[in-house]
Amino acid sequence: MSGQDMIWNRLPQTWYEAPFMGNGSMGTYICKEPEKNAIRVDVNNSMVHDHREDDKGIYGRSRLLIGYFLLHPVGEITSGTMRLDLWDAETRGCIRTTSGEIKLRACVTSESPYIIVEAEATEGERDFTWRFYPESTDSPRQLNAILKKSKNHFKKDYISNPASQLYERNGLNYCWQPLLAGGGTATVWKEIRKGNKSVLVISNAHSFPETDALKKAETALANLQTADISLLRQAHRDWWHNYYPQSFISLPDKKIENFYWAQMYKLASATRVGGGLLDNSGPWQVLTPWPNTWWNLNVQLSYWPVYASNRLELGMPVVDAINNNFENLINNVPEAYRKDAAALPVATDFNLVGVDVRVPGSKPFAQVGNLPWLCHNLWLQYRYSMDESILRNTVYPTLRRAINFYLPFLEEDGQGILHLKETYSPEYGNAKDCNYDLALLRWGCLTLLEACRILSINDELRPTWQHIADKLTDYPQNEDGMMIGKDVPYNRSHRHFSHLLMFYPLHLLNAEQEGSKELLEKSVEHWHSLPDNILGFSYTGASLLYAAFGEGNKALEKLNGLFALTLRPNTMYMESGPVIETPLSGAQCVHEMLLQSWGKKIRVFPAVPSQWQDVRFQDLRAEGAFLVSAIRKGGKTTDIRIKSLAGEPCILQTDMENPVVKIGNAMLVPQGKGVYALDIRKGETVTITSQAAEASPIGPVEGKGGNFFGLP
């Protein structure tokens, strides 16, 4: 894994250049503070939110900043280096000054609420100091508007939260940041110093409406001794060393391979069971116009990589958020619809509270599709795990209410075709028969019918869902491909691919249907032909769309467009603010090139670029709860290994010539055109090779270069 590390040969000066660390809630990054002779260690926690009852929007319930430490050296900083060790999930660095040097080692402990920064100085720098600087606890959107002098984002009647309180007691240092709404955020720290060595240990907690965050953070630090640090570090490393081998990929393009592993590191740093949802920033909140959780694309894309990478536990915060806040979903629709409907606003806090979603046909817009789209993520969590409790307790009741919200707003024409009243296509505009909603409505009805079959539920709405699936109008399209909706062509540059969800991720239109590929290619080409607002996730979206139709070369070309555009030195991405989903969706592009499993069929190497002649992966996960490993040599598939975790029917599609079962008891039953049925029982593994070959071990493939990220 050392070849995947990020290396800085000069000091970063911003969050999007810096090494970052996190444990799913607490987070930090380290950089030189611009225009100051100091090194910054940021303190952040994705659980820190405002909770104003009188403002459910993006000012009153936003993420909040906490503060940062500055290391003040004795001399003037002249240079420095850093390395983010992905395997150990820690940053090491050396800061050089006119008086000597200071070596740093930092981590956010994986299973404990600590940021630990160890420092060792030469004699001339032994008197360096640490100091904490609290940030304003006003909404980052408001603070960003003030900084950028943005009248559009400045809220004139915004009332600031109280000032931070700093004090020292019993050998500990405290920062208490109370909120107008109640509760607050506590940061507690102590420095253990001996000679030229220092260990700074920081803990942070948030509570609402209680004020016991202080007690939580204090308790975490009160009895911590120097001897405990090595135990914490070892437990931290053990967690990460168990995390990475859940799956493995190796590519001949080492830059994309580096990028991929950085995203696997980023995922586990940003979201965990019991931690925060993956919002736009993850645990590394900065000034931004988007300090909330966005549901019209961002969260959905952020969680896509957890499924195929066999890291399903990282997807559970979404399931938990729905289960723990179901009443809030109901309260997001107007009161008249709360009996049997629910919805997600564009932006919410972690409790899914936001401004009420308007009904279809209303002005200025009704963005209804966000919850059905999130339900697709929940469905994937079920399909990749085959955990029926997720389907019964989360997917089914949530999707049922999400689809019910559409039902009163469907109208039948003279031919019996159903049409949807005007809704809003994210960031584009209003349209009747909006493709964003038509695709999600159709998928939702079909999925509810499937759920009823699996769960043996005789739902009274089954005939309604079947009628909608049969009679819902076709997707509006013209000579350029998919339109936004009826009478609304795609004719201005637009970063979202909401109007193309029927191709991906829903696969309602797919490569196995005549004419769908031509329609997809025409639609994507027209979408990208208007380039002014084609941004980061426009490239990953196009890559995913092409991969879904087997176009590996085009998928790679679009993924490389992300690298050429604005991917930052540490693989973060930003526009007018950070948007973490863009690079994470880039990891999903890699998955879709190597393995697809939509439509209850496992497709091995379905969209591998022609220049990737040698590729290997191990234990990627497929729908139906299969672990799949495969080897490609010289452009040909030579080995496939499949383990069934749930005993689901197994259908395999491969380009392997003359495949035979080399290890295992299953029979390969040809179904035509490279498709085979395998009878694999739960817990069984089969290895398939071409007829004359022996099974090969999975290992890295050769390629040029490494350590592509950081600063040269």
RACORNOR-V585595 format. One line per field, one symbol per residue. psi: psi as a letter, one per 30 degrees, with the letter a starting at -180 (. if undefined). burial: # if it has 24 or more other ideal C-beta (glycine too) atoms within 12 Angstrom, else .. A space follows every 10 residues. Layout:
psi->???
burial->???
//
This chain:
psi->fffflkkjfl klglegflkk llgfdklllk lkkkglilkk jkklkffjll hkfgjgagef hllkldalkk jjleakkell llkjjeefhl kklkkklffb lkkkkkljke glikkkjkkk llefgfgllk kkjklkglkf eeeeeeefhj eefkjegkkl llllkklkkh glkkjkjlke flaakkkkll kjkjbgkkjk kklklkkkfl ggeeeeeeef fegkleffee eeeeeeeeee ffeegflklk lfjfeeeeee eeeeeeefff klkfalljaf fagiklklfi hajkggeeee eefeffdffh hfffffeeee eeefheeeee ffllefgfeg lllkleklaf ggkakkkllk fllfljjffe eeeefeeeee eeeffhjfee eefeeeeeee eeefffefgk kkafggkklk lkakkkgdal klhkeeeeee eeeeeeeeee eeeefhkikf geeeeeeeee fkllkklafg bkleakgjlj gkkkflhefg ffekgfgekl fgkkfeeeee eeeeeeeffj fegjaefeee eeeeeeefgg ieeeeeeeef eeefdgklfg glklcflkjf feeefeeeee efeeklglgh kjjkhfhkkf fiekkklkhl klkghkkkkl kkkhgkkfkk kkkkffglkj kkklgkkhkl jeklflkjjk fkhgkkkkik lkflkkkkll efllkllklk lllkllhflb k.
burial->#.######.# ########## ########## ###...#### ########## ##..###### ########## #####.#..# ########## #######..# ########## ########## ##..##.#.# ########## #####..... ..#.#..#.. #..#...... .######### #.######## ##....#### ########.. ..##.###.# #..#....#. .##..##.## ..##.##### ########## ########## ##..###### ########## ########## ########## ########## ###.##.### ###...#... ########## ########## #...###### ########## #######..# #..####### #######.## .......### ########## ########## ########## ##..#...#. #..##..##. ###.###... ######.### ...####### ########## #....##.## ########.. ...####### ########## ##.####### ###.###### #####.#### ########## ########## #########. .######### ########## ###..##### ######.### ######..## ##.#.#.#.. ...###.#.# ...####### .....#.#.# #....##### #.
//
